[in-house]
Amino acid sequence: MNRIHQFLVTCSLLALSVGGQAQQDASYFVKHLQFSGNESVDQKAAMAARLVPSPQQLAWQQMELTAFLHFGINTFTGREWGDGTEDPALFNPTDLDADQWVRTLKECGFKMVLLTAKHHDGFCLWPTKTTSHSVASSPWKNGKGDVVRELRDACTKYGMKFGVYLSPWDRNASCYGNSPEYNKFFIEQLTELLTNYGEVNEVWFDGANGEGPNGKKQIYDWDAFYKTIQRLQPKAVMAIMGDDVRWVGNEKGIGRETEWSATVLTPGIYSRAEENNKRLGVYGKAKDLGSRSMLKDATELFWYPSEVDVSIRPGWFWHEEENTKVKSLKQLSDIYFQSVGYNSVLLLNIPPDRRGLINEADVERLKEFADYRRKVFSDNKVSDGNIYWTALPGESRSYTVRSGEPINVVQLQEDISKGQRVEKFLVEAFSEGRWQTLGEGTTIGYKRMLRFPEVTADSLRLRIDGSRLSANIMSVSAYYAPSLENDQKLTDWNTVSRDTWKKVSSSPFVVDLGRTIRLKAFTYAPLNEEAKPTMAYRYKFSVSLNGTDWKEIISQGEFSNIMHNPLPQTVTLPAVVTARYVKLEATTPEASSAIVEMEEFGVTSVADKDDETKVYPNPDEALKLKPGDSHPMLKGWSFYTAHEFLDKNTKKGLPLGFLEHKTTNMSKSANVNNAKCSKVENGVLHMWSVEEPDSIENGFGKKVKFSHAGYRSVVSGKQAWCNFTENMRIEIRFKRVAAEGFNDALWFMGNKGPWPKNGEIDLLENPKKKINQRAHFTLHSENHYAGVVGGEGSVTSTIDLADMSQWNIYWLEWYPDRIIGGVNGKAYFEHKKGDNGNTDWPWSNPAGFYVIFSTGLSVNPNAWPGAVNPAAWDKQNPPSMYIDWIRVYVNDNYAGKKAPKVRYY
């Protein structure tokens, strides 16, 4: 052990007697001590009292608050753990500003910044010579950028200490699993970081490990890694998988109330660690790492202080959906009191966003956190607390408190440069003429904070009830911390009531949701936010409508880091699915079958506006209603008629009950040709647009380069099936493939005279100069029409949907005094008769109206849809719209004709 050594100064250990604990032996052991095996517990305790930190460890402890910056390819993929297959081209921050990172953190009280120079995905934030999987292969700064350099320079500029995280696990490196080769590869990366960027104050490794492409588990050469650091950066502390700093054992931001820096836990990088720790029954998450009872069988001790790491957000990397989930000020202050205030250093993760900036939400919270700490800790109520006190067990000391001012926090500090010694203490306040207990505890260490209900006191008293040799108390202070409310909204990760659920099995987890719903995400939330051996890690996710026929949605899923950060993880599905049954086939981190309980699983249904099951339980099912039957889900409406686009109701593949709608307006930029651009396929009307090889005649004396489809419903004659009018509800099930300049439209046109005199209702006329997911409603007539959608004189409403390439049900209800319309389970517009002066239509048109479907095109880049760009079309899936069915209902006030005999359902 080159670095782990002990300094014996002056007195010999052999001279130490059991009764000599009051003696102040000047012997100190720096960072490590070895027992001979002949000491009693009391003798071991006396030796443990003189175990002290190295200069680097002491300086590290005094920083108190450090920052982690998780930034990399995951920032751009939305993942927590990448798999190494990511394209470096994804990494392209638009406004990366390391100065903003460091300046913000400096202003908020942080003393060091650590960057994820490489995470498990293997993507390197510096232009390494070891792999092409780095910023050098990204478009950022044309491959000339270096995030590590920019951060290092910013740290120098602002006087901030600098550290790096380098993941040993590398899911991209082809040599991973070939242990000797990868260890050499890793040391080369480590060498680059430790030689090219000036002083590095901390090197942070975790123990993440996996199998390589060869199927073999990588065996790390920790000793070689350690020697590399010692040779290149001898002043750097080595954290977590090192012997300078240990992980507290959770990612919740909570330390132990009893926190020993002088611990029996052998650091994991030593070959003897597993044997030593197993013999003592200790591990990183153990509650007791250094009490006298633990000393009994210990053969050595380490100065191995605790670091508490936690993210300011639920995840460690930035995710847009977490901008509203930044930890509240109360949460951060509680974390501070239970980390720094529990003899630990707080490492708070603040992940930069895709711009390369610390997000505004995080900056605002950090500033609130800093202001709160300054307000609390700048006003010490104790006037004589900085008098150094060497205290024997059983001794006490009183301190003067500023008269008449309340306190609710007491802070105690030992002089850890002389070891950690206090084993038990009591704090009292003299208030209302008597001594009252404020709190008691075990360890103090570098800093211990006690919180208690507000009290006004004349003095405080600290009593040392237990100590290893005499305690060295260097500071006692008291403060008032204003109470805080937790303003963070609770995340509802299950939006479908479990009242209807029935668990079919726990492994694999299969549940019957009790009804068909539209799902956009599911959540796995380990019970009580605790890791357990049977927890899920890798998984497959499937859905079913009947519990027998399954559709696999995700085949290789992973709840990344769940074993260390067992918080709810929500998985957004690739596309919205309709399901009644869900199945989660999961394995544990140890690859055994996982067990998932009902309380640990949630689903997120789409919003009402995106959920067609709010209109029909199973919108795909064939219509079974007869005229007069009640609507399956909506009261007050009776079935009237429908067009289901059944294959039997076609002629040459085109639907009966519709005419080709070919007008000068419809043919400005394209020729209407339904035979070429539409077809009924499996009960769905499919309409599309095509680019012609050569210019063609549009039928109105103009040459055009495109053809498209346009239909209008038949309102008279043998094929007439519906005359749409008031006291009706019309539903259209629709989806589309979007493109710039492509105008998919559902129109209702009045039968009264030529357009625009007849008026028009656009239920879906979607402007796509920039492709969007917006349904657009416009009502305009002869006297209330400005010639453009949403123009002056027209009535306009819009709604943004989740995905218009999926089926949605658009509907319109026409009453004598108003028109209401919406999509799926959401009404998003209502226009009353007389609004905006519009009294002449549709209320003056008793003849009713017909429906138009159009796949219109524009070639004018200045038009509201923009100009078509055929080069961007998917030739196998050109701009299209699909109509599954049209269904019509009437209410009790309907006074029109009976349902027609012509039926297309």
C-alpha positions, 0 to 999 in steps of 0.5 A, a space after each residue: 500500500 503506497 498511499 495507505 500508511 500510518 504515522 506514529 508520532 512520539 508515544 508507543 502503543 504498547 505504553 497505552 493502558 486500559 485506564 489511560 483514556 484520559 491521557 492525550 497520547 500524541 500518536 496519530 494514524 493517518 487514514 489507516 491503522 492496523 490492530 495487532 490482535 492483542 488489543 481490548 475493545 477499549 484499547 482499540 477505541 483509544 487507537 481509533 480516536 487517533 485515526 485522522 484524515 489525510 490532508 486531502 480528505 480534510 480539505 475535501 470534508 471542509 468543502 461540504 457542498 459539491 456539484 455533479 454534472 451529468 451531461 452526455 449522449 443521454 442528455 439527447 436520447 432521454 435515457 439514464 443509462 445508454 447502451 453504447 449504440 448511440 450515434 455521436 451525431 446526436 450530441 449537439 448542444 446549441 449554447 453550451 456555456 461552461 462559464 454559466 455552469 460554474 458561475 451559477 454553482 459558485 454563486 450558490 455556494 458549491 466548492 467543486 464541480 465533477 463532470 461525467 467525462 464518460 458514462 456507461 454508454 462510453 461516449 467521451 466528452 473530450 476528444 480522446 485518442 482511444 475511441 471514435 465514440 466521442 465529441 470528436 465524431 459529433 457535429 458540435 463545434 464541427 468535431 473540434 469541441 472539448 467539454 472537459 476543457 471548457 469546464 476546466 477553464 471555467 473552474 480556473 476562471 472562477 476558482 472552483 475545484 475540478 473533478 471527473 467521473 469516468 465510468 469503468 463500465 463501457 457499453 461501447 468499447 469492443 474490448 470490454 470483457 477482455 479484462 487485460 485489454 480493457 484495463 489498458 484501454 481504461 488507463 489510457 483514458 484516465 491518463 488523458 484526463 489526468 495529464 491534459 487538464 491541469 489539477 484534478 481534485 477528485 476522481 470519481 469511480 462507481 463499481 458499475 460492471 457488466 458483460 462485454 461483447 464476448 459474454 465475459 464479465 469485466 474484471 477491473 484492475 483497481 490497483 492499477 487504476 489507483 496507482 495511475 491516479 497517485 502517479 499523475 494526480 497525487 493530491 486528488 481524492 479517489 471517491 466511491 471505488 477508492 479509499 478516500 471517500 465512500 458512498 453513503 449507500 443510497 441516492 436519496 440524499 440522506 445520511 446516517 444519524 450515526 456516521 463514523 468517518 473512522 470505519 471498519 469498512 474496508 474500501 472495495 478496491 482492496 482485494 481483502 475487502 470482500 473477506 474483511 467485510 463479510 467477516 464483520 457483517 458490514 457493507 456500504 449500506 450498513 447502519 453501523 460502520 464504526 461503533 465499539 461493538 464493531 471494533 471488537 472483531 475489526 483487524 484494521 480501521 480506515 478514515 473513510 468519510 461519507 459522501 451523500 449523492 442525490 440529484 436535484 431532479 428525479 433522474 440523473 440526466 436532464 429530461 424535459 418532462 422533469 423541468 417541473 419536478 425539480 426538488 423543492 426548497 424544503 426537500 433540498 434543505 432537508 437533504 442538506 441537514 441530513 447530509 452535511 448535518 450528518 457528518 457527510 459531504 453533499 454531492 448534488 447533481 445538476 444536469 445541464 440541458 440539451 442547450 448545454 445550460 443549467 436549466 432555468 428551473 434548476 438555477 432558480 431553485 439553486 439560488 433559493 437554496 443558497 439564499 436560504 442557507 445564507 439567511 439561516 447560517 449567517 446569524 449565529 445566536 451563540 456568542 461564545 461557541 468558538 472557544 475550543 473545548 477538550 472534553 472528557 466523557 461526562 463533562 458539559 459546557 454551557 454557551 450563551 444564547 442571544 437573548 429573546 431570539 428563537 432557535 431551532 437548529 444547533 450545530 456541533 463540530 469536532 476537530 477531526 484533524 485530531 480524529 473523530 471521538 464523540 460517541 454520545 452527546 446531549 444538547 439542552 436549553 435553559 428556557 423558562 427557568 429550567 433545562 430542557 432537552 433539545 436533542 441527543 445523538 451519537 456521532 458528531 464528526 466534522 459537523 452535526 446538526 440537530 433540528 427541534 421545535 422552536 425555542 427561546 433560550 438564555 443558554 445552551 448546554 452540551 454534555 459529552 456522555 461518551 467519547 474515545 479519549 477526550 473530545 475536541 469540540 471546536 464549535 457550537 452554534 445555534 440558528 433559526 431556520 424558517 419553516 418551509 412548505 413543500 411546494 413540489 406537486 406530487 407526481 401521479 404516475 398511475 392515472 387509471 384507478 386500480 379499483 377495476 384491476 385484477 392481478 393475473 400473476 406476479 412473475 411475470 406481472 400480468 394485470 387485467 385493467 378491467 376495461 380497454 384504455 389508451 396507454 401512453 406510458 407505464 411506471 415501475 415504482 419499487 415499494 417504499 422506494 427501497 431496493 430489494 433482491 426481487 426488484 425488476 431491472 431488465 424487462 419486456 412489456 406487452 399488451 393484449 385486448 383479450 389476455 391471450 393474444 399479446 403484442 410486444 411493445 418493448 422487447 429490451 427494456 431496462 430500469 436504469 440505475 433502479 437498484 441504486 435509485 429506487 424511485 418511480 421510473 416512467 417509460 413512455 411507449 413508442 406509440 399510444 396503444 389500446 389495451 386491456 391487459 398488460 404484461 411486464 416480464 422482468 428479471 432482477 439485477 442478478 438475472 433471476 425472475 423479478 416479482 412485481 406487486 400491484 402497488 408497484 405498477 402504474 399506467 398513464 392513459 392519454 388525456 381525454 382529448 387523445 383517448 378515443 375510448 372515451 367515445 367507444 370502448 373498442 373503436 375498432 369493432 364493427 358497428 352493431 347498432 340499429 337506428 334508434 339504439 342509444 350511443 354506447 357511451 354518450 347519453 341523449 344520442 340515438 343512432 341514426 346512420 353511418 358509413 363504415 367503408 365496408 369493402 362490399 360497399 365499393 365500386 372498383 375499390 372506391 366507396 359508394 355514397 361519395 362523389 369525386 369532389 373536383 372544383 377549381 378551388 380543389 384543383 389549384 395546385 393538383 389534379 383531383 383523381 380519386 381512382 389514382 389516389 384513393 382506395 377502400 382497404 380493409 374497411 378504411 378509406 385511404 386517400 393520398 397524394 402523388 407527384 406526377 412524372 410530368 405536368 398534367 391537366 387539372 381539368 380547368 385549363 391549368 398544368 399541375 405536377 400533383 394529383 390527390 383525392 377529394 370526396 363529397 358525400 352524396 345528398 340526393 339520388 339512390 346513393 344518398 345516405 345522410 343529409 347532415 342537419 341540426 340536432 345531429 352528432 357526427 363522428 369521424 374516425 381519422 388519422 393521417 401521414 403529415 407533410 409540409 404543404 399537405 392539407 388534410 381536411 374534413 369539411 362540412 359544406 352547406 347545400 345553399 347555393 355556390 360557395 362561399 354563400 353556402 358557408 363552411 365548417 372546417 372540422 380539421 383543416 390543419 396548417 402545416 407550414 411546420 408539421 404539427 399535431 393540431 386539429 383546427 376548427 373554423 366556421 365561416 360564411 358569406 358574410 363572415 369569411 376573410 379568405 384565410 383560416 383564422 382570418 378576420 370574420 371567421 370563428 377559429 379554435 385549435 387543439 394540440 393532440 398527442 399524435 395525429 398519425 394514430 386514430 382519433 375521433 373528431 366530432 361535431 354536434 349541431 343544435 338549433 342555437 349553437 355548434 359544439 365540436 371536439 376530438 375524442 373525449 374533449 370538446 374544444 369549441 362552441 359557437 353560439 348563434 349570433 356570436 360575432 354577428 354570424 346569424 345567416 349560417 348555418 342556422 339559415 340553411 335548413 337544407 343541411 350540409 354535406 361532408 368533404 374529405 380532401 388531401 389538398 396540396 399547396 405549391 406556394 411557400 407563402 401560403 399558410 400550409 407552405 409548399 410541398 416538398 416531395 423529396 422529403 416524402 416517404 415513397 412507401 408512405 406518402 402524405 395520406 389521410 385515412 377515414 375508418 368510419 362516419 357515424 351519425 346520431 340524433 337527439 330527442 329534438 331531431 325533427 328531420 327525416 327518418 334514417 335513410 334506407 341506403 345503408 353503408 354499415 
